[in-house]
């Protein structure tokens, strides 16, 4: 027998079986057919309820796994990430959701089979994460119209991009701006806003770049607040959003900060990585530098390190 033993990577796959538009893909069979058993020892865990992936990832981080992989959409990625922050165990992503915001930012292929292949030759980077009150997020959080759409989408029976589009079109012309008071690292801004997004990564998902200059490891949050606009402004704003130019629009206020407090009267819908929550009183956001390790492709690094 050869004295040299091949070290296998011990991997846990945390699978959301009903994620996004790929909910009909038999993910367990896909993984079992693709995994290279000469390189990997692996276990597959399927989520059964909201928050289950957090519990599974936290348990896996304490059980000797070298890598924990989220197989699902933005919600699954958020939960697995929350279970791994400050653990030292990296998170991989096989995107199977609707928006796939963090996967897109990191340059991970969106096709599940292609994204699995690069996992066999990955490297690890440390990235920041944000906190909305006590909720960790890795792409974006915010209040206003995008939070409302997150709430409507979570209540919708259908998933995928078209469900997002339908909700946006239904609510867009009915929604009214609100008054907010922003405290950004000591700067105070009083404004009427259609939405306020606080971004760690550069997009919401689906290639909609709400914060084109954002980096996941610069120690800052990128704030993009869209003020009132007319229906005639919508085509240009949509174009700029999809072409990394929204920060050039005169209706968009941008700042980089380490901490942000948003003050608004009454109850407010907010979201973190697309997961809606009801908040009352001040909403506090801050960056936590280098709190999560992630597995990223070795050859393509389009994100800003």
C-alpha positions, 0 to 999 in steps of 0.5 A, a space after each residue: 500500500 502506498 505510504 502517501 495517503 490522500 487527504 480528503 476534504 470533509 464537506 457538509 452540504 446544507 440543502 434547501 429542497 424548495 429554494 427558488 425556481 430550482 425547487 424541482 431539481 433533485 438536489 441530493 441526487 445531483 450532489 451525489 452524482 457530481 461529488 468526487 469521492 476520491 477527494 471528498 468525504 461528505 454528508 448532506 443535510 436538508 433543511 426542514 423549517 425556517 432557521 434550520 440551516 443556522 442550526 445545522 451550520 453551527 453544528 457542522 462548524 463544531 463537528 470537524 468539517 473543513 467546508 460547509 456548503 449552502 445549496 439554495 438561494 439567498 435565504 439559505 446562504 444567509 442562514 448558513 453564513 449566520 451559523 458559521 460567522 467567527 467559526 473559522 470554517 468557510 462557507 461554499 455556495 451552490 446557488 439554486 435561488 431566485 436572486 443569488 446576490 452573494 454568489 453573483 458578487 463573488 463570481 460563483 457560476 449560477 449554474 449549479 453543476 458548474 458551481 459544484 465543479 469549481 468547489 473541487 479547486 477553491 480558495 478561501 477569503 475572509 469577508 465582512 458581514 453587516 448587522 441590522 440590529 441583531 440580524 446578520 446580513 451578507 449582501 444588503 439590508 434596507 427599508 422602504 420599497 425593497 423591504 415591501 417587495 421582500 415582504 410581498 415575495 415572502 407571502 407569494 406562492 410562486 418563486 423565481 424572477 417573474 414573481 419579483 417582477 410581478 410584485 414590483 410592477 404591482 406596487 411601484 406606482 402605488 408606493 409613496 416615499 417616507 421621511 427618514 432621519 439618517 445618522 451616518 458615522 456622525 453625519 445627519 441627513 434628513 430626507 424623503 426616500 423611496 428606499 434606503 439600502 445598506 449594502 455589503 455586496 454590490 447588488 440585491 441579486 438578479 444583476 440589479 446593482 444597487 451599490 456598484 462600488 461596494 466591496 465585501 471586505 473593505 470594512 464599510 457599508 455602502 448606503 444608497 438612498 433613492 429619493 422621490 422620482 417621477 414615472 418618467 425617470 423609471 426607464 433610465 433608473 432601471 437601465 442604470 440599476 442593471 448596468 452598474 450606474 445607479 450611483 450616477 443618478 441625481 435621485 440617488 444619495 450615496 455614502 460609505 459608513 461603518 455605522 448607520 442609524 435610521 429613524 422613522 416614526 411608527 412601525 417599519 418593514 425592513 429586510 436583511 438579505 431579502 428576509 422581511 422583518 417588522 421593526 419599531 424605533 431606530 434601526 441600527 446597522 453596522 459592519 463587522 470586518 472579516 467575520 466570515 470565511 468563504 470559498 471562492 473560485 481560484 481563477 476568477 475573482 471579480 469581487 473587490 478585495 
